[in-house]
Amino acid sequence: MPTPNNKPKRDDIWWRVAALVVGLPLMLVLALTAVSVASDGGRVPSELAAAARETGVMRCSEGTIDHGDGSLVDRLFDSGRFRCTAWRMRQHL
């Protein structure tokens, strides 16, 4: 009885290597971007709460996190700066 040839073909191996070489860095960049966006989403409310405790006539009601020039490298490695996008008058009691 002949035994089946279970060796993978050379073409199959190259596709797997190419998929790993392209897919792994792509997944890493996507994961780091998602973590950065999630971090910014959690940071905005805390910045707004800190701005609400400050004294003054105006208070910040909305804001975003700006990362340098907006490139992928800046988004991943720069913590960014909070920028207020909407202001409201503080109500005095």
N, C-alpha and C positions, 0 to 999 in steps of 0.2 A: 504494500500500500504506500503510495507516495505521500510525503509530508508536504504540507503547504508552506510556501515561502512567506514568512512573517516579517522579513526585513523591510523597513520603510524605504520607499523610493527616495532617491536623492532630491528630486523636485519637491517632495512633501516636506523635507527637512528645511529647505531654503525658505519656503513660505512660512513655516513656523518661526524660524529665526527672524525673518523680516517683520512678522507680526509682533514679535516680542520687542524688537529694537524700536519699532515705531509706536506700538501700543503702550508700552510701559512708561516712557517719558510723557506721552500724551495723557495718560491716566494720572500721573503724578502732578502735572500742571493743572489739570482739571480739579483734582482734589485740593491742591493748595489754593486755587482761586476760590473754590467753594468755602474753604475755611476762612479766607480773608473776607469774603462777603458776609459770612455769618458773624465774624468778629465785629465788622463795622455795624451790622444790624443790632448787635448787643451794646455797642458803645454809644450810639446816638441817644438812647433814652437816658443813660447815665450822664451824658454831657448836658442834656436838656434839664435834668434834675439839678445839676450843679449850677446851671445858669439861672434857674428859678430861685435859688437861695441867695443870689447876689442882690445887692441893693442897687437901685437906680429907677429911672422913670420907665425905661423900656425893658422888656424881657424877651428872650428868644423863645419862639414857639415851635420852630421846625429847623432842621439842619441836616447837613450831609458831611461825610468824611471825604476830604480831597487828598489824593495820593499824587503828589508831584505833578508829572506831566501825564499821568494816566496810563503809562505803559505797564506791561505785565511785570517787568522787573520792579518798578516802583510799587505796584500794588502788592507784590509778594514781600518785599523787604523794607518798605517804608511804612511806619505806623500811621501816617497821615495826620492831617489837622482837621479839627472840627470847624465847619463854616456854617454860620447861622444863615438860613434862607428866608425866614419870616420872623418879623418882630411884632410884638403887641405892647400896648400901653399897660403898665402895671396898675392894678386897681388898688387904691389906697383905702384903708378902713377908717 
